[in-house]
Amino acid sequence: MARKGYTHVVNRDTDADLVLDVHGSRGPPPISRSRSRDIIGGDDWSSRCRQRACRVASIVGFVAIGVAAFLGAGTGLLRASMAPVVVLVLAKDGRTRVPEEWEVRGDAAQLIYGVEGIDDASGKPNLGNGYLGASFGSKWMTVAGVFNGAKERSHKALVPAPYNFGPRIQASATALDLEKGMIEQIFHWPDAVAVQRTYFHRAWHHVAVTELNIDNTQNSEPLRVELADPLLLDSDDFSLHVVSQDENNTCIEGRTHESESPEASTVSIALCRANPKEVYLVPAHGTTRLVFPSTVWTTLDALPGPSVLEVVKAQHALVAAMPHEELERLHLHAMQELTVARIEVEGNVELAKTINASLWGILSSFREDYGSPGSPGGLVGDCYGGHAFWDAEQMIWPNLLMFHPNIAKDVLQYRFHLREAAGINAARAGKAGLKFPWESAVSGYEVSPWGPAAREIHVSGDVSLAFWRYWQASGGMQWLHEVAWPVLRGVATYFASEVVTTSVGNLAIRDVVDVDESAGQVDNSAYTNAVAKLALTHAVKAASLLLRSQDIGANWTRIAKALPIPFSHEKKLHLEHESDSDGTGLGVIMLQYPLDLPMEPSESNRHVRRNDLIYYASKQVSSSAMYWWTVAVAWLELGEIDLAAKIVDRMSQNVRGPFYAWSEGSGPWGCSNFITGAGGYLQIFWAGYAGVRLTDEALLFRMPRIPPDTSSLTLRGLTYRGSRLDVRITPATISLKIQSASTHAPALFVTHNTLSSWVPLSPVLEKSFPVEGVVQVATADQMSVGLTKMK
C-alpha cells in the first residue's frame, strides 16, 4: 500500500527503447562465500584532496587553469582518449557471454550480473556516489538536493544523463560491481568483444565516467562500432540551453522552474561532457579504449566566486586532461575506503549477495561530504517525490551510524540546518520547540500532498532519537553541545507543548496520525507517545551532561514517566492507541526495537512482548518491506530463531531482478529501489542476529548467533567511540578485535556477563567469549557504570 497522499508511485522514466538495458537471471548458483580484496589503493596529492574544504579551496585555482585549457586546447582536449587495451578473449564455442572474472567474483558476492535482456525496470542496476544517482540505462539522473516545484508539488528534478551511450547492439550481459562501484557491460560481435564501464566517481563526486574497451584482436578485418547517444537537451524540471557544442564536447546550463518555498531559490545546474562519435573504426587485430568524462555542478555546491558554468568547464577540462588510469585509481581507492565496513556471511552466497546489494543501495545514496537526508527510493529514485520521511532516521540511517559514522554525522546536519524551519512549523501549529515535517525536501517545511500529514508528529521523535543514538555511539561532547543539544531540547519542548491533561488528570497527546496511518487521527498513539517519552528523557540526560539543567522544562521528567503507552489488561498486550484499532501494529512492535523502550526483563514482560508480536503479525497482510524487519529483530531477541528465519525469507520476496533491488511491495506496486526495505533488512543481521544495542553506558551484543544456512557472521568495521571493530560470530563464540582507531579514540575494554573483570581490546589479538549471554564493550569511563547495570 502506497503512503497516504500518493495513490500510486509514478516512475517518470519510460525508456523501453534504450539499447543499454540488459537483465536476466541471477547468475551462478550459491557455492561458497569469501571476501577477498583486490582493489588497488595509494596516496598522493589528489587522493588526499577529497574532503570538501580541500576541494572548495582548490576550485579558484583549477578554474583559472582549467578554463584556459578548455578554451585554448581546441577540439583535442575533450576528445575521448584512445589507447590499446586487451579486454577479454572470446570463448571458442562462441556462446560464453560472461567473463570468468565475473563468475569468480560473483561466487564471492563481490559482483552481481544479469544476462539475456529484459525490459522490467526491476532488472536495472543502480548507480550512485551520494551526489549523482541514476537507474542505469535511464535518460535521466538526479543530483542530491535538487528539487523542482512549490510546496506539495516539490519533487526531485530530473537531469539529462550525459554519460548514457553505448554500442548500437544489445549487450550480452551487465554486471554491477559492488566493491568497485562500477557497472560493466559486455558487447559481442562475431569476432570481437567490448567491455563498457560506467561509474560515478566516488572521490570526485561531480564526475561521471564512461569507458569503452574494444578488443578486435581475433578479427582480420577492421571493426566498425556504431554508438547510440540518447542525450536529451530538455527537461520538464529545468529551463535548459546549450552553452557550447561541437563534435568533441557539449556544455549545458539551466535552472529549475520553481522553488519549493518563497524563502528558497531555484537551482542552477551546469554540465559538460565529452561527446562520442557516431562511428569508431577499430583496426584489425587491434584494441581501442575510449574514455568519456562528464561533469555536473549546481549552485547548491559551495562556490567561492566563479559561476557554476565556469567551475564545471574547469573541472571537466582537468578531468579530460588527466590520465584515465589515475582517474580510475582515485575512484577505486575511495571505494576501497568505503567497503572496509560491511556485513559478511560465510557459506551462503545468495544471502551474501542480498546483503551486499542492500548495502550498496544505501551507500550509493549517501556520502560523507554532502549531507543528504535520504528518501525511500534512495538517490536514484523519485518515488514519493524523493522526499525524506521517518524512514531516513529509523530504517536507513542506523546502518550508516554503525558502519559509516562520518556519513551518518553529515546526514544529521540536514535536520540541524533546517531547525529554523522546524521552529516555524511548530509556531504555525500553535506549539513551541521544533516540529519537523512528515515529508521534507529542501526548505524544511511540510511538502506532503496529504493533509493529515501535519499530525504525523512522531517524525520529530524519530529525529531526536537519531541525534541521541549518534551521541551514544560517538561520545562527542562538543558535538552534543553544539549540534545535538539544540535539536534535543527543541523536540522535547515541542512534545511537552503537545501534552494535555485530561478531565481525570491523565496525560495525553491527542489527534495524531499513528504509524498505522489507516487508523486516522487518534489519541495517545503508542508509538508517538513512546518517541515523545524518549525525546524528553534524552533531553534531560543531555542537559545533565552539559550542565544545562536550568534550560529544560521543570515538568519534562514527570511527563516522560506519566505519558501512557496504551495497554489492554484483558488481552495482555499493547494497543496501537486508545481506540484499540485492529491495525498493523508496526508502531507497537517498534517499541521493542528500535526504540528499546525500557521494560523490566521479567517473564511477564516477555509474555507481553510475545503477545504483541503474535497479535499484530497475524493481522499484517501487506507485503510491504517496511513492516517485517522489526518483527524479525524482536523474535530474535526472544530467542525465536525459526520464526525470525521465516520472516527473513518472507522479506526476500521483495528483492527483485538480477541486481537484487528492493521493492516496497512483493507485487507490482510501491517504490522501486526501496532502500527503506534494504535498511531494515540489514538491521536484522547486526541488531537481530548479532544482537547489537547502543546504550548510554556501552555497546552490547545480546545473545549473538549466526543466520540459518551460514557458518559465520562477521561485522567488519563496526564503529564505536572512534574505533572500528571486527566482530566474528560462529555457532559457539563471538570474537572481537580492533580493526583501526582514530587518533583520539579512547581505549576500549570488553567483558561478558558471566565475568567480573574487563580485558582491553587490541588490533593484534582477538578476544573470544561464548555466544550465550551478553558481551559488553566500553571505555574506561563507562566500565564501572556499565558492568553494574549489565549485572
N, C-alpha and C positions, 0 to 999 in steps of 0.2 A: 504494500500500500504506500503510495507516494505521500510526502508530507503535506500538511494542510496548506491550502493556497496554491497547490500545484496539482491540477487534475491529471497530468501525466508529465513525464520527463521528455523534453524535446531534444533530440540530437540534431543540432543545426548543421551538421556536417553530412552531406549526402554525396559521397564520391564513389559511386559504384563503378565508374568507368576508369578509375586510376589504374595504371599499369604496374604500380609498385605493391599492390596488396597480395600477399602470399600467406596462406594459413593452412592449417590442417591438423594432422594427428599430433599427439604429444611426444612423439619421438620414441626412443627405445624403452623397453620395459625396465622396471627397477632392477638394479644389480647390486650396487653397494653404495656406500656414502663415504666420501673423503673430501677433505678441503685443502688441497694443495694450493700454494700461492706461486704465481708465475708472473706477476705484474712488475714491470721494471720501475725503478724509483730514481732517486738522485736529488741533488740540491744545487741550485745556482741562483743567480740574481733574480731570474724570472719566476722560479718556483717559490722563492721566499717572498716575492711581492704579490701575494694573492689576497691579503687582507684588505678590507675596504679603504682603510686610511692610506695604505701604501698606494692602492690603485688610484684613489682620487688625487693624491699628491702628485702622481705622475701624469695625470691627464693633460695638464697645461703643456708639459714638455713634449709628450708624444703628439699633441695636436699640432704644435709648431713644426715638428719634424714630419709627421705623417701627412699633413695637408700638402706640404711642399712636395713630398714624394708622390702623393696621389695626383697632384696636378702636373708635376714635372716629368714623371716617368712615362707618360703617354699610355698607349694602349697595352704595353707589355706588362705593366705592374700587376694588374689584376687578372692576367691570363692564367688559366689553370696550369699548374706545373706538370711537366711530363718527364717521367724518369722510368728507367726499366725496373721491373719488379716481377718476380715469379709468384703467381698466386697459388695455384694448385694444379694437379695433374688429373686429366680426365681418366675415369675408370676404363679398363679395357672393354668391358661389356657395354659401355655407353649408357648404362642405366643408373649408375650411382649418382645421386643428386646431393648428397650431404658429405662434407669433408670429414675425414677420420677424426680430426681435432674436435669437431662438433660432437661426435659420438662420445669421445673420451671425456670431454668437459661436461657433456650432458649427463653422463653417468656419475659425475661428481657434483651435479646440481649447480654448476657454475654458469651454465648456459642452457637456454631452452629454445626449441626451434619447432617450426611447422613446415610441412610440405604440402603440395597439391592445393593450389589456391582456392579459397572460398571468399565469399563477399560479406559474411557475417561480421558486424562491427566488433563482436567479442573476440574475433580472431586477430585483431590488430595489436601489435605490441605498442607500448607507450614509451615515450622518450621525454626526459626532463632533467634539468640540472638545478631546480629550485628557483630559477628565473625564467627560463623558457620551457614550455611544455607543449606536447602535441601527441595526438594519436597518429602513429606512423602511417604515411600514405595520404593523410588528410591535406587538403589545400590550405588549411588554416593552422595557426598555432596561437597560443596565449602567452602573455607576458605578465609576470607577477604584479599584482596591484593595479592593473589597467582595466578599468570598467567603463561602460558607457550606459547612459540612461539615468533619468532622475527618479529618486525615491524607489518605489517598488518596481520600477522598470530597470533598475540597475542590474547589469549583468556583465560577465566577463566579455571584454571586447575581443573579437576575432581578428587576428593579424594575418595577412597573406604569408604563407610559408615560403621563404626564399630558397630553401635547400631541396625542395621536393621535386627531384627529377631523376631520370634513370633511363636505361636502355628500353627501347620500344619493343621489348619482348617480355613474355611472362617470366617472372623469377621462378626458379625451380624450388627454392627454399629460402626461408627467412629465419634468422636467429636473433634472440635478444641476449646479449652477453651481460649477465647480472653483475659481474665483477669489473668489467671494463667500461660499463655504461655505454655500450655501442649496439647498434643494430646492423647486422650483416645480411646481405642478400647474395644468392648465387644465381648467375645467369649462364645459360648454356647455349652454344651454337654447335653445329655438327662436329667441328674440330677445334673449338675454342671455348674458353670459360672465363667468367669475370666474377670478382667479388666487389660489391659496393658496401662501404661502411659509412654510416651516418651517426654523428654524435653531437650532443650539446655539451660544449666544453665545461668541465666541472671546475676548473681553476679560473678560466676567463669566461665568466658566465654570460657575457654578451655575444659570444661567438658560437656559431653552428658550423659544422664541417661535413661536407660530403666528399668521399674519396672513392674513386672507381679504379680498380686494378684489373687490367685485361691481359690474359695470357693466351697468346696466339702461337705459342712455340711448336705446337703439333700440326700447324696448318702451313701448307706450302704456298698458300695464296694470301694476299693482304685481306684483312677483315674489315668490313665496313660496319661501323657501330652507329646506329641512329639513336639519338636521345630524345625522349619526350620531356617537355618542360611546361607544366601546367600553371606557371606563376600567374596569379591574379593581381591586377593593378587597381582593384577597387575593393571596397568593404562596406557592409551595412553599418559598421560601427565607426568608421573614420572618413574624413574628407581627405583623400589621398591624392597626391600628384607626383609625377616622376620629375625628379630634380635633374638627373643626368642619366643617359642611357646610350650605350654604344655596343659594339659586338663583344666587348670584354667585361663590362660591368653595368649594373643598374643601381641607382640610388633613389629611394622613395622617401617622401616626408608627408606627414599628415597629422591630424588632430581629431580626437574623439568628438562626436557631435554634441553630447550633452553631459554636464556634470551631475553627480549624484545629489548634491545639495547646493544651495546658493553660496555656502561657505567654501565649497570645494571648487577647484578649477578643472577645466578639461585638460586632457593629457596629450602632449605632442609626442610623436614617435618618428624615428628615422631608421632606415635600414639600408645597408648596401650589400651587394653580393657579387661574386664572380659569375658571369654568365656562361653556361655551357653552349658549345656549338651544336648545331643540328646533327652533324655527322663528324665522326672521327675515323681515320684510317690507321689501323694497326698493322705494321709491316709483317710480312711472312716470317715465321719463326721468331717473332718478336714479342715484346711486352710493352705495356704503356700504363703509367699511373697518371690519373687526372685528379686534382685536388681543387675543390671549390669552397672557399670560406664565405660565410655570411656574418654580418654584424648588426646587432639591434640595440638601440638605446632609447630611453624615454626621458621626459622631463621629471619623472619621479626619482631618477637617479641623481645623486649629489654631483652637480656640475659646477666647478669653480670658475665660471666666467664664460667659456666658449658655448656656442649654441649646440643643441643636441645633434644637428646635422654635421657641424664641424667635428664633433667628437666621434661620431660614427664613421665618418670618412677617414679620420686619422687612425682609429684603431683598425679599421679594415685594411688600410694601407700597410700598417705594421704587421698584421697577421699574414697578409698576402706575401710580404717580403720575407717572412720567417721560414726557415727550413721546416718542411712538414713533419719530419721526424721529431724535431724539438717541440712543435705544437702538440703533437700526439703524446709525447713523453710527459709533458706537463699535465695533460688531461689524465693519463694513466696514473701518474703519481698522486694526483688529487683523489682519484677513485680508490687507490690503494689505502690512502689515509682514511677514507670513508668506510671501507669494508673491514677494518681491523675490529670493528664491533659488530657482532652478528650472533645469530642463534644457529647451532649446529645439532643435527641428529644423525646418529650412526645407524646404518642398516635399513634405511627406508628412503630410497631416492625420491619417490613420488611425494612423500611428506616434505622432504628437504626442498624440493623444487617449489612447493606451495609456500613454504616459509620464506625462502629467498625471494620469490616473486612478490610476496606480500610486503616484505621489507623494501624492495625496490620501488613498489608503488608509492610508498611513503617518502623515501629518501629522494626520489625524483621530483617531489613537490616542495622540498624544503632545502635551505642552505643556511650556513652559519652567518653570512654577512648580509642577509636580506630577510628581515623578519616578516614572514608572511603567515597569516593565520591558519591556512588550510581549510579546504571545503570538502564536502562528502565525495566529490568526484576528483579530488586532487587538483593539481595544477593543470593537468591536461584536459579535464572535463568541465563542461559548462552546465551540468545539471544543477537545478536549484539556483540558477543564476551565478554559480560559483561563489555563493555566499558562505560565510563562516557561521556554523551553528555550535551547539554544545558538543557535537562530535569532536571538534578540534581538541577540547580540553580533556574529555573523558575517554574517548576511544583511540584517537590518533596520537596525541601529544605524549602520553605516558611512555610510549616506546622510544621517543626521542629523549625523554628525560633519563631513562635507564641506560641507553646505549650511545646517545649523542647529546649530552647535556649542553654543549655550547650552542647547538642548533635550538634546543628546547628553550634556552635562555633568550635567544633572539626572537623566537616566536612569541614569548610573553611580552616582548616590547610592543607588539602590535596592540594589545589591550592597554598597556601602560600609556602609550601615546594617545589613545583615544579616550582617556579617562575624563577629559573635559566634556566631551560629548555625552559620556555616561552620566555626568553630573547634571547636564541639561535634560537628559531623558528622565531622570528622577524628578527634577523640579517640575517638568511639564506634567508629570503624573501626580503632583502634589506631595511628593515624598522627598526625603533627604538622602544624602550619600550618592553612591554610584550605581546606576542601573544600566547594565549592558544590554544591548538589543538582542532579540532572539535570532535575527538574521543581520549579519554585519558585513559590510563591504569596505568602503573607503572612508566614509565620514564618521562612522561610529553611531549614526542614528539608525532607527529601525527602517529596514528596507524590505520587510516581508510583505507579500501581497495579501496575506491572510490577517484579517482584522484582529482576532483574539490573540495573535502572537505577542502583543504588548503585555499580556498577562502570563506568558510562559517565562516567569521570572526566575525559575531555577537556574537559568544560564548564568546569572550573576554569581550564584553559589558555586557553580562549576568553575568559573574563572578564579574565584577566590581560592578554591581548593588546589588548583594548579599552582598558584603562586606559593602556597604553603608547602606543597609537595616538593617544589624546587628548593625551598629552603631546607627541608628535611634531607634532601639528597646532597646539597652543596655545603650547608652550614655557613654560607657567606653573610656575615653580619652587616657589612657595608651595603650589600645588595638588599638585605632585608630592610635596612633603614631607608635607603634612597629610592628603591623601586617597589618592593613588595608592600611596605607599610602604607603608602597612600592608597593602594588598591584594597588591602585587607581592611583597613579602617573604613574606607568608603563603602565597601559592600556590607560590612557589619552595620554601619549607620543606616544603610538603606533597609536592610531586613528588620532592624529594630523599629524603623518608621512604618513598616508594613504590619507589624503585630498589633492586634487589638485585644481588648479584654471583653469576654462575652458577659452576658447578663448573670451567669452563675459564677463568674470570677475566673474562668479558664482563659488561657491564651489561644489565639488563633491567627492564622494568615488566610484571608478569605479571597474568593473569586479569582483563583489562579488556574492556569492550564497545567495539568499534570503531564508527566512523561507520556502517559496514555492519553493522547490528545482527543480520542473519541469520546471521552467522558465529559467533554465540555468544561465549563468553569466550575470549580469545586472549592470547598473549604478544607483546610488542613490536609493538603496533599502530603502523603508520607515522604515522597522524595524531596519536594520543595522544603518542607519543614526540616528534613534531615540536613540538607546543604545549608539551610539558614542556621541551624544549631552549630554546624561545623564552622561556618564563617564567623559567627560570634565568638566561639571558643578560640579559634586560631588568632583572631584579632586581639583578644585578651592576652593570650600567650605571647604574641609578638610585642605588645605593649610592655609586658613584664621584662622581656629580654632587652628591649631598647630603653628601659627606664622611662616609659611614657604612659604609665598607668593613669596619669591625670588627663590624658587625651581620649579616653574611652568613655562610653556611656556607663553610668552607675548601675544600670539595670541589665547590662549585657549578659553577665554570668547567670543571673536569675532567669532571663528569657531563654538562654541556651539550655538550661536544665528543665524548664517548665513547658517549653513548646512541645506539644504532644505528637507522637507518632501513632496514628490510629491503629487500634488493635481489637480483634474480636476474641473475647474470652470464651465464647461458645465454640468457635472454630479453632481457637488456639493458633491464630496466625495474624500477620499484619494486613491491614486494609490499605488499598491504594489511597483512600481519602475517607472523609467522614460518611459519605453516602454509600460506601460499601459496594462499589461497582464490580461487575464481573469482567474486568478488562484484562489486558495482557500481564499486568503486574511487573513490568520491566523495572519501574522505579523501586518497587518493593524489594526485588531481588538484588538491585544495586546497593541496597543498604548493607548487604554482606560484603560485596566487592563491586566497585572500587571504593565505596565510602568507608568501609570498615567501621561502621557506626559502633561505638563502644557497647558491648553486651557482655554480661557475665559469662564466663566459659563453663557454664553448668550444663548438665544433661538436659534440663528442661529447655534451655535455650537452643541446644542442638535439635531438640524436638520441634521447636518453633521454626527454626531455620529450614528444617526438612519439610515441614508443613507448607511454608511459603513456597518452596521450590515445587513440590508436588502439585499444589493447588493451582498456581499460576501457569506452570509449564503445560498443564493439561488443557488450559484454555487458549494457548497460543497456537493458532492455526496458520499464522503468517510464515512465509519462508524468508522474512527479512533477515539479512545478515547482521542487522543492528541488534538483534534480540539475544541470540543463543549463547554468545561468548561468555556473558556474565553468569549464565546458568552453569556452564561448564566449570568455570573457576569456583563457583560456590559448591558444586558437587565434589570437586577435588578437595576442597578444604574440609569437607565432611568425610573424606575417605572413600567416596563412592566412585571408584575408578571406572567401572564398567558403564555407569550412567554418563560419566563425562565423555568417555570414548564414543558413545553413540551420538552425542551432541557434536563432537568434532567431525564425525562422519557426515552428520546432517549439514553442518556448515559448508563442507566441501562441495555440496551441490551448487553453491553459489560461486564456485570457482570455474571459470569457463574458458574454453578455447585453448590452443596450444601454448599460449603465453600466460596461462594461469591468472587471468584478470578477474577481479572480484566484481560481482554484480549485486545490486541491492536485493533483488529477488532471485529465486532459483528459476523462475519463468521469465517470459519476455516483458518485464516491467521494471521500472525503477532506474536508478542511477548506474551507469557503467563506470568502470574503473573506480569502484566504490571502496575507497581507502578507509572509510569508516569500518567496513567489514574486515579489511586487512588488519587494521589496528587492533580491533577486538580479538581477532583470531590470534595474533602474535601474543597478546596478553595471556591467552590460555596457556602458553608454553612457559613464559617466565614467571607469571604471577600464579598460574594454576599448578602446572607440574613442578616447577622449581620452587614454588611457594614463596616468592619474593614479596616482602612487605616493607614499606618505609614507615618508621615511627619517629617520634621526636628524639628517641634515645639511640636508635640503632637501625641497621639493615638486617632483616630477618629472612631466613629460609625455613619455612614451616613444612615439615614432613615432605621434603623433596622426593621426587620419584620421576621415572622416565615414562614417556608416552608409549602406548602399545606398539608392538611391532618395531621397536627400536632397541638398540643395545646400550645407548648412552645419550645424554642430553648435555650440551655444553653451551653456557652463556659466555661468549667470547667478548671481552671488553666491557662487561657490566661496570658502570661507573658509580662510585660512592666517595664523597668527600675529596674529590680531586684525584683519586686513584682508579685505574682500570683494573678490574679483576677478571681472571679466567676461572670459571666455576664449572667443574665437570661432575655430572651426576651419573652413577651407574646403579644397577639394582641394589647394591649393598652400601655404597659410600657416596659422600659428597666431598670433593676436593677443591681447595681454593688456593690461589696464589696471585700475586700482583703482576699484571702484565706491564704496566707503566704507571708513572705517577707524575703529576705536575710539580713544578719547582717548590711550591709552598704547601703541598699536600701533607696533612698530619699523618703520623704513623697509624696503621690500623692493626687491631687485635681481633682475635676470633675465639669463640668458645662454643660449647654445646650445653644444652640444658641439663645434661647429666653431670657436668663438671662444675667445679667451684673456682677455677682459675682460667686465665686468659693466656694465649700464646700470640706472639707477633706474626703478622703475615709478611711474607717476603717474596721477591721475584725469583728466588732460587729454588726453594723447597716448597712443595705443596703441603698443605695441612688437610688431613682427611678425618672425617667423622662418619659415624653411622647415619643413615638416612632417617632412622626413626628418631623423632624429636625435632628440636628447633636449634638451628645454628644461628649465631648472632655475630655480626661484625660491627665494631665501634671504634671510635677514637679513645685516647686515654681519658679525655674529659668526660666522655659518655659512659665509660665502663661501669663505674660503681652504681650509677642510677639504673642503667640498662639491665645489669645482671640481677639486681634486686627485683625489678619489675618482671623479668622473664620467669623467675622462680615463683 
